[in-house]
Amino acid sequence: MKYIKYILFLLLLFPYSANAYTSSVVDITKKSITDLADALDKGYLTSELLVTLYLERIEAYDDELNAIREINENALEEARILDQERAEGSIRSTLHGIPIVVKTNIDVEGLATTAGAKALSDNYPLEDAEAVKKLRDAGAIILASTNMSEFAFSAGNSNSSYGKVGNAFNPLYSPYGSSGGSAVAVATSFAAASLGTDTNSSVRMPAAAAGLVGLRPTLGLISSDGVIPYDTTRDTIGILSKTVLDNALILSIINEEDHNYIPELDNLEGITIGVINSYLKGSSSSIRVNTTTDSDIYNLATEKIALLEEAGAKIVYIDNFMTSYYYNIANSTMSGDSFCDGFNKYIKGTTGSVRSFEALANTSGRIYSLSGYLSSCNDVWLHDATVVANKKEIFTNHVHDVFSEYDLDLIVYPTTKNKVFTLSVGSGVNSPGSFLGSVIGYPSITIPMGYIDEFSYGLEFFSLKDEENLLYSVTKVFEQFNDLAITNSSLTPSLYEIPDYIQVLKTYYENSANELTSKTKEYFLNYSKNDDIKNELQATTLIKKYRELTKLSELSSMQENNIINSIIVSIVITLLIVLIYIIISLFKKIIICRKNTKKRIEKY
């Protein structure tokens, strides 16, 4: 009893909040880039608040996942500048004020470009990579760099000398690689989207395992300037996002052709899609990519291919695509022989202690050896480059012959034939796309098809050269028919709850322009700065005034009354606490008075 009144008094002075994190009237974990841009336009968010919300999520959750490599310390200041531009009516693009993360083998001025190796921890670029420049010019905020498989060596994991990245849905499992950090950061809502790089499957596999859309574009469509290379004949920047439209928005900004990508189809009538039987189901083949697909993945992919037919597509099944001859051709086009010379060219645009590939190979701070690549330095690999180019031409002709024979627009297959494995395994990945678009530099995109147990799996679409808009158009239709929720890992839920009365207030705000509009916008922008009780009281007042001024039909009066009643209950509870405090104080005074009276009686 002695301390109860003090506790109640403190509760009144400092109203209880469910957590210590910044709150918002928008749940950023459930929003696409276009949703966030709309919230910024309406005044529900500022870019400064958006950056703060993402940074708090990284602080809260990334220790277990290890997706983020380095935070941009200037992100909040950049956000304030972009907010001021917005306030002045200057909006650069849909990406204005939207935080994006970038794989740590892509140059971002002010952040170390490490390629996942501590040996390159002081490797700072003199300027942004070309793709990053385009993002900044469009108003995007580069929030952080992301962890990756060291030197982009492994598709099976994202293991660097900074530690392993954990799967977004279970950190004891692999996120795949090498763009695992970029994928996990978006799947856990540490940022709105990300850039990765893809040599064989390093964007598409991590995207599929994270429930994301992942694009490998036509080779050369996105500049590789400012990117630490591995295989210069295959490497490309790729895009990881929560939706197809988000992906198209980013490609529209960073492509080298100044092309605007807009999904155009409402259905798939007139579209013919090929299904390579050995990629879909497989068999007991000696050719790895033709081996048996996990039965659960096969069943899920078959179910989703049926959705394509439901949307109007003609499905054609293809046998004998990957013969031993073409498999050997495809395998022989994989090469890291250009790594040494590519790195020596790249490093001239940075500052740091490592100034050559030879120095990198002979220094510590790595988990992978580079000694095997030293023999290809000084243009030694160029002799083999011609051979590789000839083999790619053979495979390209084979792909075109198949498209022509079956009159195809696209080819579809599961992004992986095997289930996600634990971090301790870290190998054995089987991705059909590594033996198609990666071989000849043609585009492909993975899109979430669903979950098996707790893990996400993707469906991948492949097209001929420069057909990215067709890929976006078809996958946008598939996305609509498949109707999956926007990805956010259940391991990383929202750090705040949005009260019901906020939706009521938003409805009034969006549907009636009057003298309350500016006051309501100001309320939304200040929401994160106020305590819960103040927010409730202000919302109650605004809702009451809106009801007096407008007659909206979007919400039934019963719904409104229930929400208003819940607000009143909160206020009543607060008043009851005050009353209890007063009663306890009076009760204590009575007890003290009785004791004093008793003492006086006993004395006399």
N, C-alpha and C positions, 0 to 999 in steps of 0.2 A: 504493500500500500504506500510505503514511504516514497517510492520513485515513480508511481504511476502517473501522477499529475505532471511530472516533469517530462515524461515520455510523450504524454498527450499534447503538452504544450509545444514540444519540438515538432511533433507531427503537423501541428497547425502552422508553425512558422515555416517548415520545409515540407510541403506536400509530397507524399510518396509517389515515386515514379517507378515503373516496372524495371527500368534499367538506367545505366549511366550514359547511354549513347545518345547522339543527336537524333531527333525525330523529324519526320517529314509527313506531309499530307499525300505523298506518293510512295508506293512500295516499289523501289527501284529493282527489286529482284524479279518482278513480273513484267518488266517493260522492255520493249525493243527500242532501238535508236529513234525511230519515228515517234514512238510513244513519249520518250524522254524529251525530244525536241518540241512536241506538242505541249508537254507540261511546262517547259521553259517559256514557250510563247504565251501561255495562259497565266504565267506568274505563280504557278504552284511550286516551282523550284527556281533557284539561281544556280549558275554553274559552280559558284563557290560552295554552295551547300551540297551539290552533287558530288564534287570532289571530296568534300569532308565525309560524306556518307560512304563512299567507296574506300577511303583511307581507313575509316573505322572498321569496315568489314575485313580489310587486309590485316589490320592489327588484331582483330578478334579471332580470325580463322586460319591465317596462312602458316602459322607455326607448324601445324600438322600436315599441311599440303606442300609447302616449299615451292609454290608456283612463282612467287615474285622474287626477282633478283635485286633490283634497286629502285627506290622511289625517286621521282622527280621532285626535288625540294622546292622548285619554283611553281609547282602545279597550282597552288592556291592563288598566288599572285597573278598567274596567267588567267585563271578563272575570273578574278576580279576585273581584269582588263576587258575580257570578253563580255562580262556582264554589263560593263559600262557601254561597250559598243552596242549591245542589244538595247539598252535603255535609250540610246540615241537613235535607234531605228536602223542600225547597220548590222545585218545578219549575213554572214558570209556564205553559209550553206546549211543544210540540215544538220551537219556535224558541228555547227557553231556551239562551243562550250561543252561538247561531249567528250568524256574521258575514254581514252583508248590505250591499251598496253602493247608493247612491241618486243618481240623475241630478241634476246641479248646477242645475236649475231648481226643485228641491223643497227646501223649508226643512229644514235640520238644524241645531239649535242648536250653535253653536261652529264651524260651517263656513260659508264665504262662499257665498251663493247667487248664482251669476254668470250663469246661462243661457249659459255659454260666452263671455262678454264680459269683457275686462279692465276695461272701464268700470265693472263692478259688482264689482270685486275686493274692495271693502270693504263690500259689502252683506251685513250679518249679521242673521239673523232674531232677533226677540225670543223666539221659541219654535219648537218643532218644528211642521212641517206635521201636520195631523190624522192622516194615514196613518202618518207616522213615529212619532207619539205611540203609536199602537196597536201598532206593531212593538216599540217599547221596552217598553211595558207587558207585552208577551208574552215579554220576555226577549231579544229579538234585539239584537245589537250592530251599530250603524251604523259600519262600518269606514272608509268613505271616501265622497266624492262622485265622480261620474264625468263625464268630458268629453262634449261633445255638439255638435251643429251649433248655431252661435250663434243664440239666440232661437228655436230649433226650426224654423228656416226651411226646411231642406232634407231631403228623404227620400233624396236621392241620395248623401249623404255625411254625415260628422260633422266638419265643419270649423269650428273656433272661432278666436278670437284667441289661444287657447292652443295652436294647432296642430291638425293633422288626426289623427284616430284611424285606425289601420290595421286591416285585416281580420284576424280571429283566425287565419286559416289562411295568409295571405300579406299582410304589412303594406304591400305596394305596391298592394293593391287596396282597394276601398271596403268598409266595414262596413255601409253604408247609414246612414240617419239618421232622426230626429235623435238617437235613443237609442243611438248606436253605442258609446259608452263603456260604457254599462250592459250591452250585449250582450257585448262583447269581454271585459269583466272577468269575467263568469261562464264564458264559453267557455274562458278561459285559467286558470280556477280561482284567481282573485284573491279570490273570495268565493263563498258558497254560492248566492246568488240576488241579484236586483236589482230596483229600481223604475225605471221609465222613464215617459215620457209619450207619448201617441198622439193626434195631431190628425187626420192622414189615414192614415198607415201607420207611424208613427215608433217603435212597439214591435215590430210584427209583421215588418216588413222586416229590421231588424237582428237580430231573434231568428232568423229563417229563415237568414240569412247566417252566423250563429254556431252553428248546430246546436242551437238551444234551443227551448223551449216559450215562446210569447209571447202573452199575453192582453190584448185590448182589451175591457174589461167594458162592460156596459150603462151609458150615460151617467148619471152621478149616483150609481152604486152605490158608488164610492169618492170621498170628499170631495176637492175641489180646493182647499180652504183651505190656504194656505201654498205655493202653486205659482205661479210666474211664468206668466201666461197668454199665449196667442197668439190663438187663436180660441175665445172662451168658449162658443160654441155647439157646439163639437166636442171641446175638450180633455178628456182624462181621464188619470189615472195608470193605468199598466199594469204587468204583472208578467212578469219574464223569469226562467226557471228551467231546470234540467236535466231535470226530469221533470214529467209531468202532475200527479202527486200533490203534489209540492213546490209547484206553482202553486196548487193548490186549498187547501193548508194556509195559504198566505200570504193568499189572498183571504178565507178564513174569518176571518182576524184583522183585516184592514183594511177590510172592507166596512161600509157604514153601516147595514145591515139586521140585523146580528148573526146572520147566517145561516151555518150550517156546511155547507161543500161537501164531499161525499164521493162519488167515482165509484162508481156502483152496478151497472153492467152487466158480465156475464161474456161476453156475445156481442152481436151486433147484430141478432138476429132480431126482426122487428117494426119495425125502424127503416128509414125511407125517406129516402134522401139524393139530393138533386138535383145534377146536374152541368150548369152553364151551358156549352153547347158553345163559345160565343165566348170564354169565359174560359179554357177548357181548351186548345183548339187554335187558335181564331181564324182569321182570313183576311186578305186584302189590303183591310182596311176603312179608311175615313176616320176612324172612331171609334177613338181610341187604345187603349182598353181591350179592343177587339175585334180588334186586329191580331194577326198570326200569333205564336204562342208559339214560342220557341226549340225546335227539334225534340228536343234531348236532354231538356229540361225536360218537354216534352209526353210523351215516352216514359216517363220516370221517374214522372210523375204518373199516367199511365194504368196502369202496373204497380202502383202503390200503391192506386189506386181499386179494382183487382181484389182487393186484400187485404180491402177493406171488404166486398165481396161474399162472399169466402171466410169472413169473420166472421159472415155472415148478413144483411147489409144488402141492401135492395132499392135498386138504382141507377136513377134516372130521368134521362134526358137532356132538356135544355130549350133550345129555340130562341127567338130573338127576344126575349131578356130586355132587352138594352141597345140600344134603338132610338135614333135621333138625338134624338127628343123627350125620352126619359128621361135620355140623356147630357147634354143641355143643362140639364135640371132639376138633375141631380146637380152639374154644374160650377158652377152659379149659387148653390149653397148653401155654397161655400167662401168664407170671408171672414176677413180679419184686421182688419176695421174696428173690432172691439171691443178691439183690442190696447192702444190708448192709455188708454182709461178703465179697462180691466182692470188694467193696470200701475199706474196711479195709485191704485187701490184696494188693490192688493197691497202697494205700497211703504210704506204706513202701518204695517205690521207689522215693519219692519226698521230698522236704523240704517246710516248710510253717507253718502257725499258726494252721491250722486244721490237727489234727493227727488221727482222727477216725470218723466213720460215726455218732456216737452219738454226737460228737462235731459239726459236720456239721449240723445235724438236730436241734441243739440248738443255733446256731449262726445266726446273721442277714446277710443281703446281698443275699437274695434269694427272688424269687417271688412265688415259690411253696413250700408247706409244705412237710416235710419228716417224720413227726411223725408217719404216718401210716406204715412205713417200719421198725420201731424200733423193733417191736414184732418178726420179722423174723431173728434177729441177733443171732450170736453164733450157727450156723448150725441148727437152728430150721427148716429152709426151706428144709433141706435134706430129711425129711420124705416125703414131697410132691414131691420131685424131681423124685422119683421112679414112682409115679403115673403119673406125666407128661410124663416121658419117655415111659411108657406103652401106653399112649394115642397117643403119636407121632408115635409109631410103628403101631397102628391101622390105622392112617391116611396115613402113608407111604405105607402100604400094599394096601390101597384103590387106591392111585395114581398109583402104579405099575400095579394093576389090570386093570385100565383104559388104561394105555399105552399098555398093552399086548392085551386087547380086540380089540382096534382100530389100533394096530400096529403103534403106534405113535413114531415120533422122538422128537417132541416138542409140546407145547400148547401155543396159543397166545390169547391175550385179551387186551382191552384198559387199560392203566396204572391206569386211574381213570374213574369212571362212572359219575362223576359230574363236573361241570365247576368250574374254579378258583373263589374263593370268596374273599371278601374284608378283610382287616386286622381286621376290627371291628367284623367280624363274627368269623373267626378263628377256626371253628370246622365243623364237618359234612362230613369230607373227606371219600370217599368210594373207597378203592383200592383193587381190586380182589387179587393182589399178596400177600396181608397180610394173605390170606386164602389159600395159596398154598406153595410156596417155603419157606416163613418165618416160617411156621409151622414145617416143617421137615428138614430144613437146606439144601435144594437143591437150585441150582443157578437159577437166572433169570436176565434178562437184559431189560431195557427200551430203546427205540430208538425213535427219533423224527418222528412223522407221519405227522405233519403239524400244521397249525394255524387255530383257530376259533376266529374271530375278531382279537384282538391284541395278544392273548395268545397262547402259545404252548401246545400241547398235545402229549402224547407218546403212543406207541404200545409196549406191554411187552411180552417177550418170556420166557417160562419156560422149563427147561429140567430136566432129571434125574441127579443124583449125578455125579460130576466130568466131566460133559459134557460142560465145558466152551468153548472149542474150537469149538464145534458144534454150540453153541449159537453165537459165533463170526462169524463163517463161514456163517451162515444163515442170520444174521443181516447185514453183509457186503454186501451180494447180495441185500437184501432189501434196504439198504442205496443207492446203485447204481441205482436201479430201481426207487426209490422215488425221488432222485436227488434234495434234498434240499440244499440250500447254507449253509456253515458253520455258526453257530450261532454267532451273536453279536447283542446285544440289540440296537434298534434304539435310545434308550435314551442315549446311550454312544458311539457316533460315534468316528471315529479316530480323534486324536487331531492335525493331520497334513495332508497335501495333498502331493501326490507324482507326480511331474511333468511328462509330457509325454516323455520328452527326456530321463528320467531314463530307461524306458522300451526299448528304442532304444539302449541305451548304454549296458544294460543287454544282449540284443540279440547278439550284437557284442562280448561281453565279454565271453559269454557261448559257442559261436560257432567258435571262432578262437583264437588259442593260438599263440601269437607272442610277440614282444617286448613291446606291449602296455598292456599286461595282468596284469603285476605287478603294472603298473601305474594306471590302472583302478581299481584294487582291493584296492589300497591305496586311490583312490578317494572315493570309496564307504565307506571305513572305516572312512574317515575324513568328510564325507558328513554332519553329524550332528553338526560338529564343525564350519562349514563355513556358511557365509550368503548366501542369495538366489542368488544375482548377481554373486558372485564368483563361486558358484556351476554351474550356467548356462554357464558362460564363460569357465570354465574348461571342462564341458561336451561337449560344442560346439567344442572345440579344439580336444578332444579325438575322437568324432564322425567323424570329418573331416579326422583325421589321419587314423581311421579304414576304412573309405571309400576309402582312397587311397591305403590301403594295402590289402583289402579283397573285395570279390564280393559275398555278402550274398543275398540270395533270400527270406529270411523270411519276410522282410518288403518291400513293393513297394517303388519305388523311390519317388512317390507322397507323401506317408505317411512320409517318411524321410524329404522331402523338406518342407512339411507343418510344421513339428516340428522344423526344422532348422529355417524356416521363423519366427516361433513364438519366437524363441530365439533372432533372429535378431531384431524383433519388440521391444522386451524388452530392448535391448541395445539402439535402436534408441530412445525409449521413455526416457531412462536415459539421452542420449545426448541432447534431446529436453529440458529436465528439466534444464540442464546446460545452454543451449542457452537462455532459458527464464530468467534464473537468471541473465545472462550477459546483456540481453536487458533491464530488469527492472533496473539494476544498472546504465546503460547508460542513460536510460530515466530519472531516478531520478537526475543524474548529469546535464542533459540538463535543467531540470526544475530549479534546483538550480542556474545554470549559468544564465538563463534568469532572474530569480528574482534578482540576484546580478547586472546584467546589467541595469535592470529597476530602481533599487535603485540609481545607479550611475547617470543615466539620470535625475531622479527626483532631485537629489542633485545639479546637475549643471544647 
